[in-house]
Amino acid sequence: MKNACKNLEDIKKDLRKKHYALVGNTSAVQICNWTKNSLRGGSGCWKEKFYGIDSSRCCEMSPAVMWCENSCLHCWRPIEMNLGMKLPVIDNPKEIIDKIIQEREKQLIGFGGSKKVSKKKLEKAFSPNLFTFSLSGEATLYPRLGEMIKELRKRKIITFLVTNGQNPEALKKLEKEKALPTQLTISTNAPNKELFNFWHKSKRKDAWKKFNETLKLIRQLKGKTRRVLRLTLVAKREGKEKTAGITNMSEENTGEYIQLIKKAQPDFIHVKGFMSIGYARKRLPYIKQPWHHEIKEFAKKLEKKLQKNKLKYKILAEEERSCVVILGKSKKGMKIRKS
């Protein structure tokens, strides 16, 4: 027990060094570089371009910062410090929200000393209008997530939930509680069982089965939440590294992704290039990053094959800086808020 406690304290210390603000027993918040860039008068992230959200008012957080079923190959978060699938303490969601906002303000306060930062914009940024459950860990492991989302909704705050798809029961619970997020994104990084098991190294023996259950559920949630599949793609390259030949964007993979998309029939599909940053650099080198033109070419292949399968998806937008292309059936309703 003493060793476990010491290990947890070491992890907390390491996270603080990485500028995570820890809240309660399992939650955390960190300021995204795009938020900083937006405050300094620069452009926001690709979600701002696609969906009209304000990057300076985005709060990237997690109610389960170091708890997850998976140890994904491409994840740039510190999965090496993964603490398992069960949260030791379940904190009060309202208290967590209040403390997350307080800690975020502390992280932002220093921007007031910069001449590049608009004081008016900074003041607005202190009150986030978007909570993105994507910082680290798996948010659906937090059993009071529905209460948290409903409380955020009361405060007129948009919610984006990014999940690994391992907890369809948790998503069903959100539906039953009428607490689905504004947008629900399923990380769809491997198109077949063999690659899925290698890629995610899940603690669940039935991980592929659970993931496919989630895809079927996503289809049933049409009209209840904005549904997204996100494909994070890794290029095949020549080299001596063990991972040089590993890819999830081959010609064969394209057809396999079509079957998963047909199963889920989401509102949008994000086709995104892997970034060799953070802890991901230990597992996949820089050369594994696809160029934007490669991502766009893959997206065009998906578009063509989807339309052959009578699924009317088409490329709606792209953002070269973030190496991402979005497909959907229509731009109508794409914007959540006007930028």
Residue pairs with C-beta under 8 A, 6 or more apart in sequence:
8 83
11 66
11 81
11 83
12 22
14 78
14 81
15 22
15 28
15 65
15 66
15 78
15 81
16 22
18 30
18 78
19 30
19 31
19 107
20 28
20 29
20 30
20 65
20 135
20 136
21 28
21 29
21 30
21 100
21 103
21 104
21 106
21 107
22 28
22 65
23 29
23 96
23 99
23 100
23 103
24 89
24 91
24 95
24 96
24 99
25 87
25 88
25 89
25 91
26 63
26 64
26 65
26 66
26 67
26 87
26 88
26 89
26 91
26 142
27 61
27 62
27 63
27 64
27 65
27 91
27 96
27 99
27 100
28 61
28 62
28 65
28 135
28 136
29 59
29 60
29 61
29 100
29 103
29 104
29 107
29 135
30 60
30 61
30 107
30 135
31 60
31 104
31 107
31 108
32 45
32 55
32 58
32 60
34 44
34 45
34 48
34 55
34 58
35 44
35 55
35 56
35 58
35 60
35 125
36 111
37 43
37 44
37 55
38 44
38 48
38 54
38 55
38 56
39 56
39 108
39 111
39 117
39 118
39 121
39 122
39 125
40 111
40 114
40 116
40 117
41 116
41 117
41 118
43 321
44 53
44 54
44 55
44 56
45 55
45 58
45 322
46 319
46 321
46 322
46 324
47 53
47 55
47 58
47 160
48 54
48 55
48 339
49 317
49 319
49 339
50 316
50 317
50 319
50 326
50 334
51 183
51 334
51 335
51 336
51 337
52 335
52 336
52 337
52 338
52 339
53 129
53 130
53 158
53 336
53 337
53 339
54 124
54 129
54 130
54 337
54 339
56 121
56 122
56 124
56 125
57 124
57 125
57 127
57 128
57 129
57 130
58 128
58 130
58 132
59 100
59 101
59 104
59 128
59 130
59 131
59 132
60 132
60 134
60 135
61 100
61 104
61 131
61 132
61 133
61 135
62 133
62 134
62 135
62 136
62 137
62 139
63 91
63 93
63 96
63 133
63 139
63 142
63 144
63 145
63 148
64 87
64 137
64 138
64 139
64 141
64 142
65 135
65 136
65 137
66 78
66 81
66 82
66 83
66 136
66 137
67 82
67 83
67 84
67 85
67 86
67 87
67 137
67 138
67 141
68 79
68 82
68 85
68 136
68 137
68 138
68 141
68 164
69 85
69 138
69 141
69 164
69 166
69 202
69 203
69 204
69 207
70 79
70 138
70 164
70 166
70 200
70 201
70 202
70 203
70 207
71 79
71 80
71 82
71 200
71 201
71 202
72 79
72 164
72 187
72 189
72 199
72 200
72 201
73 198
73 199
73 200
73 201
73 234
73 243
73 246
73 283
73 284
74 189
74 199
74 232
74 234
74 274
74 280
74 283
74 284
75 279
75 280
76 275
76 277
76 278
76 279
76 280
76 281
77 135
77 136
77 137
77 278
77 279
78 136
78 278
78 279
79 279
80 279
80 282
84 203
85 141
85 203
86 141
87 141
87 142
87 143
90 142
90 143
90 144
91 144
92 144
93 144
93 145
93 147
93 148
93 151
94 147
94 151
96 148
97 131
97 148
97 151
97 152
97 155
100 131
101 127
101 128
104 126
104 128
105 126
108 122
108 125
108 126
111 117
111 122
112 119
112 122
128 157
129 156
129 157
129 158
130 157
130 158
130 159
130 160
131 152
131 157
131 158
131 159
131 160
132 159
132 160
132 162
133 139
133 145
133 159
133 160
133 161
133 162
133 163
133 181
134 160
134 161
134 162
134 185
138 163
138 164
138 166
138 167
139 145
139 161
139 162
139 163
140 161
140 163
140 166
140 167
140 170
140 171
141 167
141 170
142 148
143 170
145 161
145 170
145 174
145 179
146 173
146 174
146 177
146 179
147 177
147 179
149 159
149 161
149 174
149 179
149 180
149 181
150 177
150 178
150 179
152 159
153 159
153 179
158 182
158 183
158 336
158 337
159 181
159 182
159 183
160 181
160 182
160 183
160 185
161 181
161 183
161 184
161 185
162 185
162 187
162 230
163 171
163 184
163 185
163 186
163 187
163 214
164 186
164 187
164 200
164 211
165 186
165 187
165 188
165 210
165 211
165 214
165 215
166 202
166 204
166 207
166 210
166 211
166 214
167 210
167 214
168 210
168 213
168 214
168 217
171 180
171 184
171 214
171 217
171 221
172 217
174 180
174 181
175 221
175 224
180 221
180 224
180 225
181 225
182 225
182 226
182 336
183 225
183 226
183 227
183 228
183 336
184 218
184 221
184 225
184 226
184 227
184 228
185 228
185 229
185 230
185 270
186 214
186 215
186 218
186 227
186 228
186 229
186 230
186 264
186 266
187 230
187 232
188 215
188 229
188 230
188 231
188 257
188 260
189 199
189 200
189 231
189 232
189 248
190 196
190 198
190 199
190 200
190 248
191 248
191 253
191 256
191 257
191 259
191 260
192 253
192 256
193 208
195 248
195 253
196 207
196 208
196 211
197 207
197 208
199 248
200 207
204 210
212 263
215 260
215 263
215 264
216 263
216 264
218 227
218 229
218 264
218 265
218 266
219 263
219 264
219 265
221 227
222 265
222 267
226 267
226 268
226 336
227 264
227 266
227 267
227 268
228 266
228 267
228 268
228 269
228 270
229 260
229 261
229 264
229 266
229 268
229 269
229 270
230 269
230 270
230 272
231 248
231 257
231 269
231 270
231 271
231 272
232 272
232 273
232 274
233 247
233 248
233 249
233 271
233 272
233 273
233 274
233 290
233 295
233 298
234 246
234 247
234 248
234 249
234 274
234 284
234 288
234 290
235 247
235 249
235 273
235 274
235 287
235 288
235 289
235 290
235 291
235 294
236 244
236 245
236 246
236 247
236 249
236 250
237 244
237 287
237 288
238 244
239 285
239 287
241 285
241 287
243 283
243 284
243 285
243 288
244 287
246 288
247 253
249 290
249 294
249 298
251 301
254 298
254 301
254 302
254 305
255 305
257 302
258 302
258 305
258 306
258 309
261 269
261 302
261 306
261 311
261 313
262 309
262 311
265 311
267 328
267 329
267 333
268 316
268 326
268 327
268 328
268 334
269 302
269 313
269 326
269 327
269 328
270 324
270 325
270 326
271 295
271 298
271 299
271 302
271 324
271 325
271 326
271 327
272 295
272 322
272 323
272 324
272 325
273 289
273 290
273 291
273 292
273 294
273 295
273 323
273 324
274 280
274 284
274 288
274 289
274 290
275 289
275 323
276 284
276 285
276 286
276 288
276 289
289 323
290 298
290 323
291 323
292 318
292 320
292 323
295 323
295 324
295 325
296 315
296 318
296 325
299 315
299 318
299 325
299 327
300 315
302 313
302 327
303 313
303 314
303 315
303 327
306 312
306 313
306 327
307 313
307 314
312 329
313 327
313 328
313 329
314 327
314 328
314 329
315 325
315 326
315 327
316 326
316 327
316 328
316 330
316 331
316 334
317 325
317 326
317 331
317 334
318 324
318 325
318 326
328 334
